[in-house]
């Protein structure tokens, strides 16, 4: 490779907050995506798979539309309106879609889910309920799939040798040389990860839409190969796994007309 695919992406630091939340273990993910538990629902598992392999928030998922899916550099991408940017701050990020989502490179299945779950709150509740069927632990939730997504990318970047491209661990994290080891949260965090997760403006569109920006992201999502063998529910015949059902509209009883005696 003649260029550094990460050199134009923003550096960032990680603030360690005191929290009891954690990421899922690989074994826990296998159990969730096995579909081999009571009342497993394929459409909800599809949604969880999509969140895990894109790193987007539930709110961002709910805001997707038919124009969110597109192709660039001969690769499928997802254009996401980044949430939680504060007042008067709106920007989009472009996420390359992994081959593990090949059957979900379209909007119609999302539209069906949005017809059943009227807002992001009801959808988030349904997603967490699916997780709770398998893992009875309040330290994990649907939001923690973002952490698994980030770690999968980070670990691959380390193994692939891209650590040399972006400098030392401490410099990447924005910490001083006097930093204690225990203060470094989880894995080394890379410029590319922050951009994909929506913590920095995305430079892969507009006047900066050069191939190297796209190439960096496409390379990075190879880390998601770590999830390649966990989606066993996809092998279950459609008539042997549960499905979400449209809510029945409540019939309003008409008042009985009173007749004068």
Secondary structure, DSSP 8 states (H G I E B T S, - for coil): --S-TTTTS----------------HHHHHHHTT--STT-BHHHHHHHHHHHTT---HHHHHT--GGGEEEETTEEEEEEE-----TT---EEEEE--GGGGGG-SSHHHHHHHHHS-SHHHHHHHHHHHHHTT---TT--GGGHHHHHHHHHHHHHHHHTTHHHH--HHHHHT--TT--GGGS-SS---HHHHHHHTSS---SSGGG--HHHHHHHHHHGGGGGGGTT--GGGGS-GGGSB-------------------
